[in-house]
Each structure stands twice: as C-alpha cells, then as structure tokens.
Amino acid sequence: MSGLRRRGIGRPPLSGPEAEANPLSELSFEERRERFLEAAVRLFEEKGYKNTSVEDIAGELGFTKKVFYYYWKNKREIVQEIHDRGMALMNAQLDAVMKEEGEPGARLDAAIRNHLRTVLRDRSIAGTLLGDFEFSEETLRARREYTRRFQRLVEEGMAAGVVRKTDPQMLTFAILGLCNSVGAWYRGDGRLTDEEIIDIFAAFAARGWRAAAG
C-alpha cells in the first residue's frame, strides 16, 4: 500500500507457544498486524472483497483463521483501516494543493490529478471508495470533510470565472465520481501508463468544469 501511513496499535508482542510457532514472532504486534493487512490488500485486489475469506487472508501467511482473529476483528475492520489511511493521504494531498499560490483552475486540476493518482496507485483505496461498506461515523465525517474542501476549490474557481457556473456541490460530486470510477476497471497491466490515464481523465474532467472562453 504505497504512501499509506501505518497506524500504531499499542498491543504487546506475542509470548509463549504461539510466538514460538509464529514465523513473524520477531516482529512487533503492530508489524505482524500490518502483514495481515498487506495480505488482505493483495487478495482484495486479485479476487475482490466478497470473494476473499478470512481463511484466504490467514492462508496467505501460512496461518489458520484463528490466528487472524488475534490481530483483526474481521474483514470489515481491515476495510475500515484501508479507507481511513486512504482518506488521510488524500486529505494531506488536498492540504498541499490548497496552500499553493496560483490560478484557481490550475489548483483544481492539481487536486483532480492527485485524486486520480491515489485511485490508480492504491487500488485498495479505490475499492473502499466504490464499495458499499458500513463505516464509522468518524470515517464518514472525514469523507464529507474531504468532499467539502474539494468543493471549496470548485467554488473558488467559479468566483474567479474559470469554472463554469453551476451547482458547485453537484459539480464536485461529478468530478469525484469520474475519478473514483477509474478504480472499477483499472488493473495496472494495460497499454497506457498511470500518467497517461491521469492526463486523459483530467482532460475529461476539465471539459466538464472549465468555463467557456470569452
């Protein structure tokens, strides 16, 4: 999961017979927990969330599902973690764009490209954005805040006359929906590079948001 920050868990390492039988026993609890998350991400990307079982995730590391439950409550908790890390990454990228000086249209284009880049390079994040999952209220607030701040860029562009005059919320939803849709079909082994896809979709988005000249 490139670019995603680890979240500390704070539980002690295993000890006793389970630790002796565990090939990851020299790692901290947090590091071992991360290995299960990484295995889940690989399988979610290969097979999809619904087609990946707890047994599959544990088996990827050579364990039974009993060991999985020592580190994670269930698959949903892993999806929650993936989504939270993804939102933290995207909010940090949006922070950087909003602090930049420059023409509002260029800043909106940069935000769109950052969002597309995250969806392409961290497909597990894209899966959580597109999937029908039940998230915590805290996570939903972070998601709404990201959308609200993205909309602020749209509104600044409208005020400057570079973004077409329309309902800013609907335009924001349309832009983010277009960006997120890439994750529904992208597999990483096609004839176009990530940057070529980003250029194409950023241009599609610009045709929708850019104000007519003159």
Buried (B, 14 or more C-beta within 10 A) or exposed (E): BEBBEEBEEEEEBBEEEEEEEBEBEEBBBBEBBBBBBBBBBBBBBEEEBEEBBBEBBBBBBEBEEEBBEBBBEEBEEBBBBBBBBBBBBBBEBBEEBBEEEEEBBEBBBBBBBBBBBBBBBBBBBBBBBBBEBEBEEEBEEBBEEBBEBBBBBBBBBBEEEBBBEBEBEEBBBBBBEBBBBBBEEBEEEEEEEBEEBBBEBBEEBBEEBBBEEE
